[in-house]
């Protein structure tokens, strides 16, 4: 079975865990410490399961509204705490590489002067928080609302403080029970990164980002060398 994507690409459906484990069991049995290796494979399957659940849970109508706001904003401020904050840093860096004006603001820094970065009517702020209740993010979103700055959130808990405070929310389902100790950020981080990639791809399409435009912003490294050789 295969799925056809919007660009016409055909992608093979992900096989069931049971079928794929048959293929990996042989390799696993050759490893010393078979039990330890099985945890490695099991973790990858949990990530895949979380990714599928997230795709199924995304609300199309709310997502389009979310993306419409990003497309029309002059600047995008991205924020978060802990591991979610690191995901936000990567999204901000990637947005800059495709020509979007973006900066990352650490969740704890908003109340120490960085609220001045947000321009009402021009900039929007995105908050990453799996729980949706991260204190620093909730306080920042509240201050931004009072200043007339549009705020958005990417959260794993629809019934949360951020969902009630922010103007637009992108909610995903991710079972924390599948994470180590039922709380170590693993599956949820994979889902947040997926959503970041989806935002990036969508904005590239909306803003008609060309290879040449990306090359001009990214002339360095292997990517820059490859792009410079393309006609």
Secondary structure, DSSP 8 states (H G I E B T S, - for coil): -EEE-TTS-EEE----HHHHHHHHHHHHHHSSSHHHHHHHHHHHHHHHHHHHHHHHH--HHHHHHHHHHHHH-SEEEEEESHHHHHHHHHHHHHHHHTT--EEEEETTTGGGTGGGG--TTTEEEEEEESSS--HHHHHHHHHHHHTT-EEEEEES-SSSHHHHHSSEEEE----GGGSGGGTSSSHHHHHHHHHHHHHHHHHHHHTT--HHHHHHH--SHHHHHHHHH--
